[in-house]
Amino acid sequence: MEQKSGKASLVIACGGTGGHLFPGLAVAEEWTARGGEVLLLVSEKKIDQEARRKYPQYRFETIPAIGKPATFSPKMLPFLWQLWRTMGRCGGLLKEARAAAVLGMGGFTSLPPCWAAKRSGLPAFVHDSNALPGKANRLTAKFCRQVFIGLEPARSFFAGKDVVLTGTPVRAEMRALPGRAEAAAKFGLDPARPTLLVTGGSQGARRLNSLVALAFADFPAGSQVLHVAGPLDEARVAEEAGGRDGYRVIGFCDDMPAAYAVADAVLSRSGASSMTELAFLGLPSILVPFPYAADDHQTRNGEVFAQAGAAFLEPEGALDAAKLAARVTTLMSDLQTRGRMAQAARSLAVPDAAARVCDAIQATLSRR
């Protein structure tokens, strides 16, 4: 294997969404703790560029993240041209980094570097966090030595490949949450009151945001809400909440460990990265899948948690304010139910997922 300064260099393609970025950063933390070096390939999106500022200890390179259009779309030719150019750029980056291996954390950002690794004779790996893998990952897997999965139901989608159940890596900051009082003070909340954390993810949650604001009047007395509404919806949700006592609306949260530290339960989408954190922290949840997610994969993710008893799964189209208030009342008022759900969530966690990923990559490198 090629090395730089005697340290194995791992290229991690993890751009596009938090579901790819955060697990990729967790692997970077583990790999560098073992003495290795990393190069992180990310997209032009805001979330990736913010990570560059938050993690200055790592080297980042930006590559285009382009989703595949419909096969017979007129956009297909420009897509193929851009994909070919990106593959060429990735080949140059691998050579410059003297890469020993490439790990793709999912999405079309992972395809070009994994293809470039295969073409260069380097081992490539891809990680899929979802119960129902995306088409991009199924294609990328063709160029990879091994496929790492976060949830067991994904295994059947990679027939003929060497599949390893690793779980989905969690960043180190999730292992050292602040105290509840400190976290509550950060958001202007009362640490003694039961708290529901609401987060709709990066893909939009306008209707869900409104449902929470409307249902709050029927939440158990004394409960409070920390509502991460999204930058574009913050003002509207704050107006709908009407300045009620115990309802805190913010547009963006740059300190999720603190948000989790003050939460007794969570209402969220069922993206794989969020669910991994809920399991790791043992937080009961109400999961409302993003209705337009590719292949409805968020519903498949949510089903894993619901079947384990870790979450209530509620399709957005069937959810109204009264039903939402009833679910929240169960979580906020019934300590036994909340305790059982928390225990079920922890049973789904793989705390050493980053170590498992790095172990598998190092095992392959040791055989080269």
C-alpha atoms as a printed R data frame, in Angstrom:
    type eleno elety resid chain resno       x       y       z
1   ATOM     1    CA   MET     A     1   0.000   0.000   0.000
2   ATOM     2    CA   GLU     A     2   1.104   3.551  -0.604
3   ATOM     3    CA   GLN     A     3   1.759   5.707   2.409
4   ATOM     4    CA   LYS     A     4   2.598   9.299   3.173
5   ATOM     5    CA   SER     A     5   5.201  10.007   5.853
6   ATOM     6    CA   GLY     A     6   4.812   6.411   7.013
7   ATOM     7    CA   LYS     A     7   1.125   6.903   7.771
8   ATOM     8    CA   ALA     A     8  -1.649   5.198   5.779
9   ATOM     9    CA   SER     A     9  -3.642   7.830   3.919
10  ATOM    10    CA   LEU     A    10  -7.407   7.286   3.695
11  ATOM    11    CA   VAL     A    11  -9.533   9.345   1.310
12  ATOM    12    CA   ILE     A    12 -13.103   9.719   2.601
13  ATOM    13    CA   ALA     A    13 -15.823  10.956   0.240
14  ATOM    14    CA   CYS     A    14 -18.518  12.260   2.554
15  ATOM    15    CA   GLY     A    15 -20.136  15.345   1.085
16  ATOM    16    CA   GLY     A    16 -23.669  16.351   0.237
17  ATOM    17    CA   THR     A    17 -25.756  15.875   3.381
18  ATOM    18    CA   GLY     A    18 -25.258  15.482   7.115
19  ATOM    19    CA   GLY     A    19 -26.097  11.802   6.692
20  ATOM    20    CA   HIS     A    20 -22.896  11.374   4.682
21  ATOM    21    CA   LEU     A    21 -20.751  14.072   6.283
22  ATOM    22    CA   PHE     A    22 -21.074  13.322   9.999
23  ATOM    23    CA   PRO     A    23 -20.343   9.568   9.796
24  ATOM    24    CA   GLY     A    24 -17.413  10.393   7.503
25  ATOM    25    CA   LEU     A    25 -16.018  12.783  10.089
26  ATOM    26    CA   ALA     A    26 -16.413  10.080  12.741
27  ATOM    27    CA   VAL     A    27 -14.284   7.709  10.647
28  ATOM    28    CA   ALA     A    28 -11.728  10.488  10.150
29  ATOM    29    CA   GLU     A    29 -11.503  10.913  13.926
30  ATOM    30    CA   GLU     A    30 -10.900   7.199  14.428
31  ATOM    31    CA   TRP     A    31  -8.445   6.837  11.541
32  ATOM    32    CA   THR     A    32  -6.288   9.764  12.647
33  ATOM    33    CA   ALA     A    33  -6.400   8.555  16.272
34  ATOM    34    CA   ARG     A    34  -4.734   5.394  14.968
35  ATOM    35    CA   GLY     A    35  -1.942   7.436  13.396
36  ATOM    36    CA   GLY     A    36  -3.289   7.611   9.872
37  ATOM    37    CA   GLU     A    37  -3.941  10.590   7.618
38  ATOM    38    CA   VAL     A    38  -7.166  11.586   5.885
39  ATOM    39    CA   LEU     A    39  -8.339  13.623   2.935
40  ATOM    40    CA   LEU     A    40 -12.052  14.489   3.006
41  ATOM    41    CA   LEU     A    41 -13.848  14.971  -0.299
42  ATOM    42    CA   VAL     A    42 -16.957  17.125   0.091
43  ATOM    43    CA   SER     A    43 -19.428  19.048  -2.056
44  ATOM    44    CA   GLU     A    44 -19.985  22.768  -2.536
45  ATOM    45    CA   LYS     A    45 -23.018  22.688  -0.223
46  ATOM    46    CA   LYS     A    46 -23.147  24.963   2.816
47  ATOM    47    CA   ILE     A    47 -23.098  22.119   5.358
48  ATOM    48    CA   ASP     A    48 -19.839  20.795   3.896
49  ATOM    49    CA   GLN     A    49 -18.170  24.194   3.764
50  ATOM    50    CA   GLU     A    50 -19.112  24.840   7.410
51  ATOM    51    CA   ALA     A    51 -17.432  21.545   8.319
52  ATOM    52    CA   ARG     A    52 -14.218  22.799   6.739
53  ATOM    53    CA   ARG     A    53 -14.213  25.670   9.225
54  ATOM    54    CA   LYS     A    54 -15.213  23.536  12.227
55  ATOM    55    CA   TYR     A    55 -12.596  20.818  11.598
56  ATOM    56    CA   PRO     A    56  -9.446  22.701  10.534
57  ATOM    57    CA   GLN     A    57  -7.264  19.740  11.535
58  ATOM    58    CA   TYR     A    58  -8.354  17.868   8.399
59  ATOM    59    CA   ARG     A    59  -7.615  18.505   4.761
60  ATOM    60    CA   PHE     A    60 -10.713  18.998   2.606
61  ATOM    61    CA   GLU     A    61 -11.136  19.108  -1.159
62  ATOM    62    CA   THR     A    62 -14.347  20.081  -2.923
63  ATOM    63    CA   ILE     A    63 -15.673  18.000  -5.805
64  ATOM    64    CA   PRO     A    64 -18.967  18.466  -7.670
65  ATOM    65    CA   ALA     A    65 -21.925  16.549  -6.234
66  ATOM    66    CA   ILE     A    66 -24.312  15.918  -9.105
67  ATOM    67    CA   GLY     A    67 -27.363  13.727  -8.860
68  ATOM    68    CA   LYS     A    68 -28.153  11.405 -11.732
69  ATOM    69    CA   PRO     A    69 -31.062  12.636 -13.887
70  ATOM    70    CA   ALA     A    70 -33.639  10.335 -15.463
71  ATOM    71    CA   THR     A    71 -31.972   7.955 -17.911
72  ATOM    72    CA   PHE     A    72 -33.624   9.457 -21.006
73  ATOM    73    CA   SER     A    73 -33.474  13.052 -19.801
74  ATOM    74    CA   PRO     A    74 -31.711  15.649 -21.982
75  ATOM    75    CA   LYS     A    75 -29.649  16.368 -18.867
76  ATOM    76    CA   MET     A    76 -27.996  12.952 -19.108
77  ATOM    77    CA   LEU     A    77 -25.218  14.014 -21.505
78  ATOM    78    CA   PRO     A    78 -24.096  16.983 -19.364
79  ATOM    79    CA   PHE     A    79 -24.270  14.689 -16.319
80  ATOM    80    CA   LEU     A    80 -22.025  12.087 -17.955
81  ATOM    81    CA   TRP     A    81 -19.553  14.761 -19.062
82  ATOM    82    CA   GLN     A    82 -19.375  16.245 -15.558
83  ATOM    83    CA   LEU     A    83 -19.088  12.762 -14.030
84  ATOM    84    CA   TRP     A    84 -16.166  11.925 -16.325
85  ATOM    85    CA   ARG     A    85 -14.388  15.181 -15.440
86  ATOM    86    CA   THR     A    86 -14.929  14.564 -11.722
87  ATOM    87    CA   MET     A    87 -13.560  11.031 -12.022
88  ATOM    88    CA   GLY     A    88 -10.422  12.451 -13.618
89  ATOM    89    CA   ARG     A    89 -10.040  15.043 -10.866
90  ATOM    90    CA   CYS     A    90 -10.458  12.340  -8.218
91  ATOM    91    CA   GLY     A    91  -7.713  10.281  -9.816
92  ATOM    92    CA   GLY     A    92  -5.380  13.238  -9.487
93  ATOM    93    CA   LEU     A    93  -6.351  13.828  -5.867
94  ATOM    94    CA   LEU     A    94  -5.730  10.169  -4.957
95  ATOM    95    CA   LYS     A    95  -2.293  10.312  -6.517
96  ATOM    96    CA   GLU     A    96  -1.457  13.610  -4.793
97  ATOM    97    CA   ALA     A    97  -2.591  12.258  -1.402
98  ATOM    98    CA   ARG     A    98  -0.692   9.002  -2.006
99  ATOM    99    CA   ALA     A    99  -3.896   7.273  -0.948
100 ATOM   100    CA   ALA     A   100  -3.833   3.776   0.488
101 ATOM   101    CA   ALA     A   101  -7.613   3.329   0.206
102 ATOM   102    CA   VAL     A   102 -10.855   5.178  -0.521
103 ATOM   103    CA   LEU     A   103 -14.041   5.127   1.559
104 ATOM   104    CA   GLY     A   104 -17.287   6.478   0.143
105 ATOM   105    CA   MET     A   105 -19.954   7.407   2.697
106 ATOM   106    CA   GLY     A   106 -22.761   7.357   0.154
107 ATOM   107    CA   GLY     A   107 -24.439   9.337  -2.604
108 ATOM   108    CA   PHE     A   108 -23.063  10.372  -5.987
109 ATOM   109    CA   THR     A   109 -20.135  12.156  -4.304
110 ATOM   110    CA   SER     A   110 -18.796   8.671  -3.534
111 ATOM   111    CA   LEU     A   111 -19.000   7.245  -7.046
112 ATOM   112    CA   PRO     A   112 -16.139   9.131  -8.787
113 ATOM   113    CA   PRO     A   113 -13.468   8.571  -6.094
114 ATOM   114    CA   CYS     A   114 -14.376   4.890  -5.704
115 ATOM   115    CA   TRP     A   115 -14.217   4.443  -9.486
116 ATOM   116    CA   ALA     A   116 -10.864   6.277  -9.558
117 ATOM   117    CA   ALA     A   117  -9.567   3.992  -6.782
118 ATOM   118    CA   LYS     A   118 -10.575   0.873  -8.695
119 ATOM   119    CA   ARG     A   119  -8.904   2.201 -11.837
120 ATOM   120    CA   SER     A   120  -5.721   2.963  -9.852
121 ATOM   121    CA   GLY     A   121  -5.609  -0.476  -8.260
122 ATOM   122    CA   LEU     A   122  -6.507   0.827  -4.791
123 ATOM   123    CA   PRO     A   123  -9.060  -0.828  -2.502
124 ATOM   124    CA   ALA     A   124 -12.332   1.075  -2.284
125 ATOM   125    CA   PHE     A   125 -15.146   0.713   0.249
126 ATOM   126    CA   VAL     A   126 -18.626   2.175   0.467
127 ATOM   127    CA   HIS     A   127 -20.809   2.689   3.532
128 ATOM   128    CA   ASP     A   128 -24.611   2.786   3.412
129 ATOM   129    CA   SER     A   129 -26.492   3.939   6.504
130 ATOM   130    CA   ASN     A   130 -30.024   3.237   5.303
131 ATOM   131    CA   ALA     A   131 -32.221   0.167   5.513
132 ATOM   132    CA   LEU     A   132 -32.954   0.638   1.802
133 ATOM   133    CA   PRO     A   133 -29.722   1.616  -0.005
134 ATOM   134    CA   GLY     A   134 -29.808   4.268  -2.706
135 ATOM   135    CA   LYS     A   135 -29.166   3.584  -6.377
136 ATOM   136    CA   ALA     A   136 -25.897   5.522  -6.234
137 ATOM   137    CA   ASN     A   137 -24.495   3.246  -3.544
138 ATOM   138    CA   ARG     A   138 -25.607   0.114  -5.334
139 ATOM   139    CA   LEU     A   139 -23.714   1.337  -8.400
140 ATOM   140    CA   THR     A   140 -20.674   2.460  -6.407
141 ATOM   141    CA   ALA     A   141 -20.495  -0.959  -4.729
142 ATOM   142    CA   LYS     A   142 -19.493  -2.494  -8.077
143 ATOM   143    CA   PHE     A   143 -16.092  -0.793  -7.727
144 ATOM   144    CA   CYS     A   144 -15.564  -1.689  -4.056
145 ATOM   145    CA   ARG     A   145 -13.832  -4.499  -2.174
146 ATOM   146    CA   GLN     A   146 -16.337  -4.392   0.670
147 ATOM   147    CA   VAL     A   147 -19.652  -2.776   1.504
148 ATOM   148    CA   PHE     A   148 -20.279  -1.520   5.037
149 ATOM   149    CA   ILE     A   149 -23.887  -1.240   6.195
150 ATOM   150    CA   GLY     A   150 -25.522   0.527   9.096
151 ATOM   151    CA   LEU     A   151 -28.688  -1.593   9.245
152 ATOM   152    CA   GLU     A   152 -29.061  -5.317   8.583
153 ATOM   153    CA   PRO     A   153 -31.979  -5.004   6.071
154 ATOM   154    CA   ALA     A   154 -29.575  -3.352   3.616
155 ATOM   155    CA   ARG     A   155 -27.537  -6.542   3.159
156 ATOM   156    CA   SER     A   156 -29.875  -8.109   0.598
157 ATOM   157    CA   PHE     A   157 -29.345  -5.189  -1.823
158 ATOM   158    CA   PHE     A   158 -25.664  -6.001  -2.304
159 ATOM   159    CA   ALA     A   159 -25.840  -9.586  -3.550
160 ATOM   160    CA   GLY     A   160 -22.483 -11.023  -4.465
161 ATOM   161    CA   LYS     A   161 -20.512  -8.441  -2.475
162 ATOM   162    CA   ASP     A   162 -18.572  -8.844   0.756
163 ATOM   163    CA   VAL     A   163 -20.913  -7.033   3.155
164 ATOM   164    CA   VAL     A   164 -19.944  -6.096   6.723
165 ATOM   165    CA   LEU     A   165 -22.459  -4.866   9.299
166 ATOM   166    CA   THR     A   166 -20.530  -2.052  10.982
167 ATOM   167    CA   GLY     A   167 -23.307   0.243  12.157
168 ATOM   168    CA   THR     A   168 -23.108   3.948  11.337
169 ATOM   169    CA   PRO     A   169 -20.217   5.899  12.886
170 ATOM   170    CA   VAL     A   170 -20.973   8.635  15.443
171 ATOM   171    CA   ARG     A   171 -18.810  11.709  15.976
172 ATOM   172    CA   ALA     A   172 -16.763  11.963  19.166
173 ATOM   173    CA   GLU     A   173 -18.695  15.054  20.314
174 ATOM   174    CA   MET     A   174 -21.756  12.845  20.822
175 ATOM   175    CA   ARG     A   175 -19.825  10.872  23.437
176 ATOM   176    CA   ALA     A   176 -19.413  13.832  25.799
177 ATOM   177    CA   LEU     A   177 -22.666  15.779  26.026
178 ATOM   178    CA   PRO     A   178 -22.782  18.845  28.270
179 ATOM   179    CA   GLY     A   179 -24.795  18.729  31.498
180 ATOM   180    CA   ARG     A   180 -28.536  19.282  31.231
181 ATOM   181    CA   ALA     A   181 -28.460  22.579  33.136
182 ATOM   182    CA   GLU     A   182 -25.668  23.957  30.940
183 ATOM   183    CA   ALA     A   183 -27.490  22.856  27.773
184 ATOM   184    CA   ALA     A   184 -30.807  24.333  28.925
185 ATOM   185    CA   ALA     A   185 -29.156  27.669  29.690
186 ATOM   186    CA   LYS     A   186 -27.696  27.765  26.165
187 ATOM   187    CA   PHE     A   187 -31.196  27.697  24.683
188 ATOM   188    CA   GLY     A   188 -33.004  29.681  27.365
189 ATOM   189    CA   LEU     A   189 -34.919  26.656  28.651
190 ATOM   190    CA   ASP     A   190 -35.795  25.349  32.113
191 ATOM   191    CA   PRO     A   191 -33.779  22.197  32.890
192 ATOM   192    CA   ALA     A   192 -36.521  20.960  35.249
193 ATOM   193    CA   ARG     A   193 -39.236  20.809  32.585
194 ATOM   194    CA   PRO     A   194 -39.735  17.817  30.231
195 ATOM   195    CA   THR     A   195 -38.379  18.845  26.834
196 ATOM   196    CA   LEU     A   196 -39.207  17.769  23.288
197 ATOM   197    CA   LEU     A   197 -36.538  18.440  20.669
198 ATOM   198    CA   VAL     A   198 -38.016  19.008  17.205
199 ATOM   199    CA   THR     A   199 -35.830  18.917  14.108
200 ATOM   200    CA   GLY     A   200 -37.011  18.553  10.520
201 ATOM   201    CA   GLY     A   201 -33.679  17.993   8.848
202 ATOM   202    CA   SER     A   202 -32.202  19.888   5.911
203 ATOM   203    CA   GLN     A   203 -34.788  18.938   3.274
204 ATOM   204    CA   GLY     A   204 -37.703  21.001   4.491
205 ATOM   205    CA   ALA     A   205 -40.453  20.460   7.034
206 ATOM   206    CA   ARG     A   206 -42.903  23.337   6.570
207 ATOM   207    CA   ARG     A   207 -46.084  21.350   7.286
208 ATOM   208    CA   LEU     A   208 -44.483  19.406  10.138
209 ATOM   209    CA   ASN     A   209 -43.238  22.646  11.699
210 ATOM   210    CA   SER     A   210 -46.755  24.068  11.628
211 ATOM   211    CA   LEU     A   211 -48.255  20.919  13.154
212 ATOM   212    CA   VAL     A   212 -45.943  21.148  16.142
213 ATOM   213    CA   ALA     A   213 -46.712  24.815  16.727
214 ATOM   214    CA   LEU     A   214 -50.446  24.101  16.502
215 ATOM   215    CA   ALA     A   215 -50.323  20.989  18.716
216 ATOM   216    CA   PHE     A   216 -48.263  22.603  21.483
217 ATOM   217    CA   ALA     A   217 -51.391  23.956  23.189
218 ATOM   218    CA   ASP     A   218 -52.378  20.349  23.946
219 ATOM   219    CA   PHE     A   219 -48.970  19.152  25.104
220 ATOM   220    CA   PRO     A   220 -48.772  18.138  28.789
221 ATOM   221    CA   ALA     A   221 -48.718  21.080  31.170
222 ATOM   222    CA   GLY     A   222 -45.198  22.136  32.041
223 ATOM   223    CA   SER     A   223 -43.533  20.612  28.974
224 ATOM   224    CA   GLN     A   224 -41.360  22.696  26.672
225 ATOM   225    CA   VAL     A   225 -40.135  22.543  23.093
226 ATOM   226    CA   LEU     A   226 -36.795  23.266  21.443
227 ATOM   227    CA   HIS     A   227 -37.760  23.614  17.786
228 ATOM   228    CA   VAL     A   228 -35.023  23.699  15.125
229 ATOM   229    CA   ALA     A   229 -37.240  25.042  12.337
230 ATOM   230    CA   GLY     A   230 -34.675  25.717   9.605
231 ATOM   231    CA   PRO     A   231 -33.344  29.159   8.604
232 ATOM   232    CA   LEU     A   232 -36.071  29.758   6.006
233 ATOM   233    CA   ASP     A   233 -38.934  28.849   8.336
234 ATOM   234    CA   GLU     A   234 -37.774  30.271  11.659
235 ATOM   235    CA   ALA     A   235 -39.734  33.532  11.560
236 ATOM   236    CA   ARG     A   236 -42.955  31.906  10.367
237 ATOM   237    CA   VAL     A   237 -42.854  29.162  13.013
238 ATOM   238    CA   ALA     A   238 -42.022  31.673  15.737
239 ATOM   239    CA   GLU     A   239 -45.099  33.670  14.721
240 ATOM   240    CA   GLU     A   240 -47.291  30.552  14.737
241 ATOM   241    CA   ALA     A   241 -45.967  29.581  18.177
242 ATOM   242    CA   GLY     A   242 -47.100  33.008  19.351
243 ATOM   243    CA   GLY     A   243 -44.390  33.533  21.928
244 ATOM   244    CA   ARG     A   244 -45.854  30.879  24.233
245 ATOM   245    CA   ASP     A   245 -43.997  30.070  27.403
246 ATOM   246    CA   GLY     A   246 -41.687  27.104  26.969
247 ATOM   247    CA   TYR     A   247 -41.576  27.195  23.144
248 ATOM   248    CA   ARG     A   248 -38.110  28.060  21.818
249 ATOM   249    CA   VAL     A   249 -37.664  28.391  18.060
250 ATOM   250    CA   ILE     A   250 -34.237  28.552  16.397
251 ATOM   251    CA   GLY     A   251 -33.389  28.460  12.711
252 ATOM   252    CA   PHE     A   252 -30.205  26.429  12.877
253 ATOM   253    CA   CYS     A   253 -28.425  24.480  15.607
254 ATOM   254    CA   ASP     A   254 -24.641  24.394  15.534
255 ATOM   255    CA   ASP     A   255 -24.480  22.490  18.840
256 ATOM   256    CA   MET     A   256 -26.544  19.327  18.520
257 ATOM   257    CA   PRO     A   257 -24.854  17.689  21.537
258 ATOM   258    CA   ALA     A   258 -26.357  20.447  23.707
259 ATOM   259    CA   ALA     A   259 -29.748  20.072  22.024
260 ATOM   260    CA   TYR     A   260 -29.742  16.339  22.722
261 ATOM   261    CA   ALA     A   261 -28.542  16.919  26.290
262 ATOM   262    CA   VAL     A   262 -31.680  18.879  27.191
263 ATOM   263    CA   ALA     A   263 -34.088  16.569  25.324
264 ATOM   264    CA   ASP     A   264 -36.262  13.892  26.944
265 ATOM   265    CA   ALA     A   265 -37.661  12.858  23.561
266 ATOM   266    CA   VAL     A   266 -37.196  13.841  19.928
267 ATOM   267    CA   LEU     A   267 -39.489  14.503  16.981
268 ATOM   268    CA   SER     A   268 -37.509  14.194  13.769
269 ATOM   269    CA   ARG     A   269 -37.247  12.896  10.247
270 ATOM   270    CA   SER     A   270 -35.890   9.382   9.909
271 ATOM   271    CA   GLY     A   271 -32.657  10.038   8.080
272 ATOM   272    CA   ALA     A   272 -30.039   7.449   8.968
273 ATOM   273    CA   SER     A   273 -27.579   9.816  10.636
274 ATOM   274    CA   SER     A   274 -30.203  11.315  12.979
275 ATOM   275    CA   MET     A   275 -31.485   7.869  13.886
276 ATOM   276    CA   THR     A   276 -27.958   6.655  14.594
277 ATOM   277    CA   GLU     A   277 -27.548   9.486  17.094
278 ATOM   278    CA   LEU     A   278 -30.932   8.753  18.694
279 ATOM   279    CA   ALA     A   279 -29.938   5.117  19.167
280 ATOM   280    CA   PHE     A   280 -26.496   5.978  20.486
281 ATOM   281    CA   LEU     A   281 -27.955   8.420  23.033
282 ATOM   282    CA   GLY     A   282 -30.967   6.257  23.926
283 ATOM   283    CA   LEU     A   283 -33.577   8.883  23.077
284 ATOM   284    CA   PRO     A   284 -37.197   7.833  22.412
285 ATOM   285    CA   SER     A   285 -38.635   9.460  19.325
286 ATOM   286    CA   ILE     A   286 -41.525  10.241  17.053
287 ATOM   287    CA   LEU     A   287 -40.276   9.683  13.510
288 ATOM   288    CA   VAL     A   288 -41.977  11.454  10.597
289 ATOM   289    CA   PRO     A   289 -40.251  10.331   7.363
290 ATOM   290    CA   PHE     A   290 -39.530  12.932   4.706
291 ATOM   291    CA   PRO     A   291 -42.309  12.042   2.242
292 ATOM   292    CA   TYR     A   292 -40.236  12.764  -0.872
293 ATOM   293    CA   ALA     A   293 -37.089  10.844   0.076
294 ATOM   294    CA   ALA     A   294 -35.707   8.656  -2.712
295 ATOM   295    CA   ASP     A   295 -37.493   5.288  -2.800
296 ATOM   296    CA   ASP     A   296 -39.179   6.318   0.472
297 ATOM   297    CA   HIS     A   297 -36.074   5.067   2.254
298 ATOM   298    CA   GLN     A   298 -36.776   7.121   5.379
299 ATOM   299    CA   THR     A   299 -39.915   5.073   5.984
300 ATOM   300    CA   ARG     A   300 -37.844   1.883   5.769
301 ATOM   301    CA   ASN     A   301 -35.418   3.342   8.315
302 ATOM   302    CA   GLY     A   302 -38.252   4.299  10.629
303 ATOM   303    CA   GLU     A   303 -39.763   0.824  10.424
304 ATOM   304    CA   VAL     A   304 -36.597  -0.655  11.926
305 ATOM   305    CA   PHE     A   305 -36.960   1.600  14.975
306 ATOM   306    CA   ALA     A   306 -40.731   1.210  15.260
307 ATOM   307    CA   GLN     A   307 -40.528  -2.587  15.096
308 ATOM   308    CA   ALA     A   308 -37.915  -2.542  17.866
309 ATOM   309    CA   GLY     A   309 -40.176  -0.389  20.039
310 ATOM   310    CA   ALA     A   310 -37.760   2.558  19.953
311 ATOM   311    CA   ALA     A   311 -40.016   5.026  18.145
312 ATOM   312    CA   PHE     A   312 -43.497   5.944  17.021
313 ATOM   313    CA   LEU     A   313 -43.544   6.027  13.213
314 ATOM   314    CA   GLU     A   314 -45.999   8.563  11.782
315 ATOM   315    CA   PRO     A   315 -46.427   9.192   8.027
316 ATOM   316    CA   GLU     A   316 -46.683  12.942   7.566
317 ATOM   317    CA   GLY     A   317 -49.798  12.736   5.391
318 ATOM   318    CA   ALA     A   318 -51.743  10.920   8.122
319 ATOM   319    CA   LEU     A   319 -50.546  13.114  10.979
320 ATOM   320    CA   ASP     A   320 -52.657  15.906  12.445
321 ATOM   321    CA   ALA     A   321 -52.249  18.138  15.476
322 ATOM   322    CA   ALA     A   322 -54.458  16.001  17.724
323 ATOM   323    CA   LYS     A   323 -52.576  12.780  16.944
324 ATOM   324    CA   LEU     A   324 -49.254  14.510  17.381
325 ATOM   325    CA   ALA     A   325 -50.301  15.922  20.757
326 ATOM   326    CA   ALA     A   326 -51.387  12.437  21.872
327 ATOM   327    CA   ARG     A   327 -48.030  10.928  20.907
328 ATOM   328    CA   VAL     A   328 -46.123  13.691  22.660
329 ATOM   329    CA   THR     A   329 -48.315  13.281  25.750
330 ATOM   330    CA   THR     A   330 -47.377   9.588  25.922
331 ATOM   331    CA   LEU     A   331 -43.682  10.395  25.723
332 ATOM   332    CA   MET     A   332 -43.751  13.334  28.097
333 ATOM   333    CA   SER     A   333 -46.135  11.892  30.718
334 ATOM   334    CA   ASP     A   334 -45.554   8.127  30.738
335 ATOM   335    CA   LEU     A   335 -42.125   7.510  32.242
336 ATOM   336    CA   GLN     A   336 -42.389   3.729  31.860
337 ATOM   337    CA   THR     A   337 -43.113   3.955  28.137
338 ATOM   338    CA   ARG     A   338 -40.348   6.477  27.666
339 ATOM   339    CA   GLY     A   339 -37.929   4.251  29.557
340 ATOM   340    CA   ARG     A   340 -38.801   1.174  27.466
341 ATOM   341    CA   MET     A   341 -38.386   3.134  24.240
342 ATOM   342    CA   ALA     A   342 -35.057   4.534  25.380
343 ATOM   343    CA   GLN     A   343 -33.790   1.036  26.167
344 ATOM   344    CA   ALA     A   344 -35.019  -0.224  22.782
345 ATOM   345    CA   ALA     A   345 -33.213   2.641  21.044
346 ATOM   346    CA   ARG     A   346 -29.942   1.781  22.781
347 ATOM   347    CA   SER     A   347 -30.316  -1.837  21.668
348 ATOM   348    CA   LEU     A   348 -30.042  -0.635  18.055
349 ATOM   349    CA   ALA     A   349 -26.824   1.302  18.629
350 ATOM   350    CA   VAL     A   350 -23.380   0.169  17.481
351 ATOM   351    CA   PRO     A   351 -21.130   2.377  19.647
352 ATOM   352    CA   ASP     A   352 -17.886   1.214  18.020
353 ATOM   353    CA   ALA     A   353 -19.041   1.595  14.408
354 ATOM   354    CA   ALA     A   354 -16.137   3.864  13.405
355 ATOM   355    CA   ALA     A   355 -13.670   1.364  14.873
356 ATOM   356    CA   ARG     A   356 -15.348  -1.476  12.947
357 ATOM   357    CA   VAL     A   357 -15.024   0.454   9.684
358 ATOM   358    CA   CYS     A   358 -11.356   1.213  10.313
359 ATOM   359    CA   ASP     A   359 -10.642  -2.375  11.401
360 ATOM   360    CA   ALA     A   360 -12.093  -3.721   8.149
361 ATOM   361    CA   ILE     A   361 -10.111  -1.268   6.005
362 ATOM   362    CA   GLN     A   362  -6.874  -1.984   7.870
363 ATOM   363    CA   ALA     A   363  -7.453  -5.725   7.538
364 ATOM   364    CA   THR     A   364  -7.663  -5.340   3.764
365 ATOM   365    CA   LEU     A   365  -4.567  -3.144   3.647
366 ATOM   366    CA   SER     A   366  -2.585  -5.604   5.747
367 ATOM   367    CA   ARG     A   367  -3.252  -8.308   3.154
368 ATOM   368    CA   ARG     A   368  -1.950  -6.196   0.260
